[in-house]
Amino acid sequence: MVDDNTKNNVSIFSRDAFETGSYAYTGTRLSSALANERMSYAATAIYPMEGKRILDLGCGDGSYSLDLIRKGAASVFGIDPAEAAVATATINADTAGLSTKATFQTGNLYSLDLTERFDCIVLRGVLHHLPDAARALEAVATFADNILIIEANGANPLLKLIEKTSKYHIEHEEQSFCAFTVKKWLAKAGMKTVACNYVNLVPMFCPDWMARICKVVEPLVEAVPGMRNIACGQYVILAKK
């Protein structure tokens, strides 16, 4: 722990961006591509991005921010504490010709100094990396009337096992939560959950053959109440003031 608002994983993520030019889960690996595609579709299905001004907190290397622009967002302002990640995000936006719509800044979501409000705050894969996720939601809730959360499903037993044994997950200090817990935190922050969907069966870092099989089975699992709550890898929550 560096301080109450920062974990050691910030320097790890900064290292990842500096050494490889991206994060491991936003690369070209088939499993990551399939998982990210499913999450993006699910997120925009419950909150269409067309014409919206988005505050992307924990934006990382900017891959997800640029995806929001491509899905119709009018603008995205990304903030992340990892300096190398923000530098990478800026380069990626320039390369994609989207620098007029997607801008990035180094910062800490616990102490945001913003003078404007946004249509929606996006927290994608962020809460499980934070030192205090509940306090983070209270800190950011004043900047938008909508919060869109995409998180690792803490009720998935396989995910919890990977979280405890995988070198990558341990090094990046991952601690996933059940959707029920996040909903309680949102309520405490003055937000009401209006949608919660469990999605994606493809593990982020699995072999191609497994990714293809999981993708075929995925719609069946997502359609079964109860099963999807523990088998799907992520949940998508939309909360409103």
C-alpha positions as CSV (number, residue, x, y, z in Angstrom):
1,M,0.0,0.0,0.0
2,V,1.4,3.4,-1.0
3,D,-1.3,5.4,0.9
4,D,-5.0,5.1,1.8
5,N,-6.0,6.1,-1.8
6,T,-3.5,4.0,-3.8
7,K,-2.4,0.4,-3.9
8,N,0.9,-1.0,-5.1
9,N,-0.8,-2.3,-8.3
10,V,-0.8,1.3,-9.7
11,S,3.0,0.9,-10.3
12,I,2.4,-2.6,-11.7
13,F,-0.1,-1.3,-14.3
14,S,2.1,1.6,-15.2
15,R,4.9,-0.9,-15.8
16,D,2.6,-3.1,-18.0
17,A,1.7,-0.1,-20.1
18,F,5.3,1.1,-20.4
19,E,6.7,-2.4,-21.3
20,T,4.1,-3.6,-23.7
21,G,2.1,-0.5,-24.8
22,S,-1.2,-2.0,-23.5
23,Y,-2.6,-4.0,-20.7
24,A,-2.7,-7.8,-20.9
25,Y,-6.5,-8.0,-21.0
26,T,-6.8,-5.5,-23.9
27,G,-4.4,-7.2,-26.2
28,T,-5.1,-9.3,-29.3
29,R,-5.5,-12.7,-27.5
30,L,-8.7,-14.4,-28.7
31,S,-10.1,-15.0,-25.2
32,S,-9.6,-11.4,-24.2
33,A,-11.1,-10.1,-27.5
34,L,-14.2,-12.3,-27.1
35,A,-14.7,-11.4,-23.4
36,N,-14.2,-7.7,-24.0
37,E,-16.6,-7.7,-26.9
38,R,-19.3,-9.4,-24.8
39,M,-18.8,-6.9,-21.9
40,S,-18.9,-3.9,-24.3
41,Y,-22.1,-5.1,-25.9
42,A,-23.8,-5.7,-22.6
43,A,-22.8,-2.3,-21.2
44,T,-24.1,-0.4,-24.2
45,A,-27.3,-2.5,-24.3
46,I,-28.3,-1.1,-20.9
47,Y,-26.8,2.4,-21.4
48,P,-26.6,3.5,-25.1
49,M,-23.6,5.8,-25.6
50,E,-24.9,7.9,-28.5
51,G,-24.2,11.6,-27.8
52,K,-23.2,11.1,-24.2
53,R,-20.4,12.7,-22.3
54,I,-18.6,10.0,-20.4
55,L,-16.2,10.1,-17.4
56,D,-14.1,7.0,-17.6
57,L,-12.5,6.4,-14.2
58,G,-9.6,3.9,-14.2
59,C,-9.3,4.3,-17.9
60,G,-6.0,2.4,-18.1
61,D,-4.5,2.2,-21.6
62,G,-7.5,3.9,-23.1
63,S,-8.8,0.9,-25.0
64,Y,-12.2,0.9,-23.4
65,S,-12.4,4.7,-23.6
66,L,-11.9,4.6,-27.4
67,D,-14.4,1.8,-27.7
68,L,-17.0,4.1,-26.1
69,I,-16.3,6.7,-28.7
70,R,-16.7,4.2,-31.5
71,K,-20.0,3.2,-30.0
72,G,-21.3,6.8,-30.3
73,A,-20.2,8.7,-27.2
74,A,-19.8,12.4,-27.9
75,S,-16.7,12.6,-25.6
76,V,-14.8,10.6,-23.1
77,F,-12.6,12.0,-20.4
78,G,-10.4,9.3,-18.9
79,I,-8.6,9.4,-15.6
80,D,-6.1,6.9,-14.2
81,P,-3.4,7.0,-11.5
82,A,-0.9,5.1,-13.6
83,E,1.1,7.7,-15.5
84,A,2.5,5.4,-18.2
85,A,-1.1,4.1,-18.9
86,V,-2.4,7.6,-19.4
87,A,0.5,8.4,-21.7
88,T,-0.3,5.2,-23.7
89,A,-4.0,6.1,-23.8
90,T,-3.1,9.5,-25.3
91,I,-0.9,7.9,-27.9
92,N,-3.6,5.4,-28.8
93,A,-6.2,8.2,-29.2
94,D,-3.9,10.1,-31.5
95,T,-3.2,7.0,-33.5
96,A,-6.9,6.3,-33.9
97,G,-7.7,9.8,-34.9
98,L,-9.9,10.3,-31.8
99,S,-7.9,12.7,-29.8
100,T,-10.5,15.5,-30.2
101,K,-13.1,13.2,-28.5
102,A,-11.1,11.2,-26.0
103,T,-8.7,13.0,-23.6
104,F,-6.8,11.6,-20.6
105,Q,-5.4,12.8,-17.4
106,T,-3.5,11.3,-14.5
107,G,-5.5,11.5,-11.3
108,N,-6.9,9.7,-8.3
109,L,-10.7,9.0,-8.2
110,Y,-10.8,9.5,-4.4
111,S,-9.8,13.2,-4.8
112,L,-11.2,14.4,-8.1
113,D,-11.1,18.1,-8.8
114,L,-13.6,18.5,-11.6
115,T,-15.8,21.5,-12.4
116,E,-18.1,19.8,-14.8
117,R,-20.6,17.0,-14.7
118,F,-21.0,14.2,-17.1
119,D,-23.9,12.1,-18.4
120,C,-22.4,8.9,-17.1
121,I,-19.4,7.6,-15.1
122,V,-18.0,4.3,-16.4
123,L,-16.0,2.1,-14.0
124,R,-14.9,-0.9,-16.1
125,G,-12.8,-3.5,-14.2
126,V,-11.8,-0.9,-11.6
127,L,-13.5,-1.6,-8.3
128,H,-11.7,-4.9,-7.7
129,H,-8.3,-3.1,-7.9
130,L,-9.1,-0.3,-5.4
131,P,-8.1,-0.1,-1.7
132,D,-11.7,0.9,-0.8
133,A,-14.3,0.4,-3.5
134,A,-17.2,1.5,-1.3
135,R,-15.6,4.9,-0.5
136,A,-14.7,5.3,-4.2
137,L,-18.3,5.1,-5.3
138,E,-19.3,7.7,-2.7
139,A,-16.4,9.9,-3.9
140,V,-17.4,9.9,-7.6
141,A,-21.2,9.8,-7.4
142,T,-21.5,13.6,-7.4
143,F,-20.1,14.0,-10.9
144,A,-22.9,12.2,-12.9
145,D,-26.5,11.0,-12.5
146,N,-25.6,7.6,-14.0
147,I,-22.9,5.1,-13.1
148,L,-22.1,2.1,-15.3
149,I,-20.1,-0.6,-13.7
150,I,-18.5,-3.6,-15.4
151,E,-16.9,-5.9,-12.8
152,A,-15.5,-9.4,-12.3
153,N,-18.1,-11.6,-10.8
154,G,-17.1,-12.3,-7.2
155,A,-19.8,-15.0,-6.9
156,N,-18.0,-17.2,-9.5
157,P,-16.0,-19.9,-7.6
158,L,-13.6,-20.5,-10.5
159,L,-12.8,-16.8,-10.7
160,K,-12.2,-16.6,-6.9
161,L,-9.8,-19.6,-7.2
162,I,-7.9,-17.9,-10.0
163,E,-7.8,-14.7,-8.0
164,K,-6.1,-16.5,-5.1
165,T,-3.6,-18.6,-7.2
166,S,-2.8,-16.8,-10.4
167,K,0.5,-14.9,-10.3
168,Y,-1.0,-12.1,-12.5
169,H,-4.1,-11.7,-10.4
170,I,-2.0,-11.7,-7.1
171,E,0.5,-9.2,-8.5
172,H,-2.3,-6.9,-9.6
173,E,-4.0,-7.2,-6.2
174,E,-7.4,-8.3,-7.5
175,Q,-10.3,-8.7,-5.1
176,S,-13.6,-9.2,-6.8
177,F,-17.0,-8.6,-5.2
178,C,-20.5,-10.0,-5.5
179,A,-23.0,-7.8,-7.3
180,F,-25.1,-7.6,-4.2
181,T,-22.3,-6.0,-2.3
182,V,-21.7,-3.4,-5.1
183,K,-25.4,-2.6,-5.1
184,K,-25.3,-1.9,-1.4
185,W,-22.4,0.5,-1.9
186,L,-24.2,2.3,-4.7
187,A,-27.3,2.7,-2.4
188,K,-25.0,4.2,0.3
189,A,-23.6,6.6,-2.4
190,G,-27.2,7.8,-3.2
191,M,-27.6,5.7,-6.4
192,K,-30.4,3.3,-7.3
193,T,-29.6,0.2,-9.3
194,V,-31.9,0.0,-12.3
195,A,-30.2,-2.9,-14.2
196,C,-27.9,-5.8,-13.4
197,N,-26.9,-8.4,-16.0
198,Y,-24.5,-11.3,-15.7
199,V,-22.5,-11.9,-18.9
200,N,-19.6,-13.6,-20.5
201,L,-18.4,-17.2,-20.1
202,V,-15.0,-16.8,-21.8
203,P,-12.1,-16.5,-19.3
204,M,-9.9,-13.6,-20.1
205,F,-6.6,-15.6,-20.4
206,C,-7.6,-19.0,-21.6
207,P,-6.4,-21.1,-24.7
208,D,-8.1,-20.4,-28.0
209,W,-9.9,-23.8,-28.1
210,M,-11.4,-23.2,-24.7
211,A,-12.5,-19.7,-25.6
212,R,-14.3,-21.0,-28.7
213,I,-16.2,-23.7,-26.7
214,C,-17.1,-21.2,-24.0
215,K,-18.4,-18.7,-26.5
216,V,-20.7,-21.4,-28.1
217,V,-22.1,-22.3,-24.6
218,E,-22.3,-18.7,-23.4
219,P,-25.8,-17.8,-24.5
220,L,-27.3,-20.9,-22.9
221,V,-25.6,-20.1,-19.5
222,E,-26.5,-16.5,-19.6
223,A,-30.2,-17.4,-20.1
224,V,-30.5,-19.6,-17.0
225,P,-31.3,-17.8,-13.8
226,G,-29.2,-18.8,-10.9
227,M,-26.6,-20.5,-13.0
228,R,-25.6,-17.3,-14.7
229,N,-25.1,-15.6,-11.3
230,I,-22.2,-18.0,-10.4
231,A,-21.0,-19.1,-13.9
232,C,-20.6,-15.8,-15.8
233,G,-17.4,-14.0,-15.5
234,Q,-18.7,-10.5,-15.1
235,Y,-21.8,-8.4,-14.2
236,V,-22.9,-5.1,-15.6
237,I,-24.7,-2.7,-13.3
238,L,-26.4,0.6,-14.2
239,A,-27.3,2.9,-11.3
240,K,-29.1,6.2,-11.4
241,K,-29.6,9.1,-9.0
